[in-house]
Amino acid sequence: MIMKFFGFFLVAACMAVAGCGTSAPTNTVENASQSDIDKYNEMLEESQKDAQASAEAAAAGMKPGQE
């Protein structure tokens, strides 16, 4: 019983601490070059295409990469 209470207390404390911090918006591309941004956008598009292909394969009942 004491261990359950301690576990609950520990989880609650971790959640409280994790929620603390600044809520100011940040700019993650502040110091990035345009070529880095372009590379990121290309990787993002490729990832989205892969995700779409996987979803279509799953809908068709196939494993990804199988045609």
Residue pairs with C-beta under 8 A, 6 or more apart in sequence:
29 37
32 40
53 64
54 64
57 63
57 64
57 65
57 66
58 64
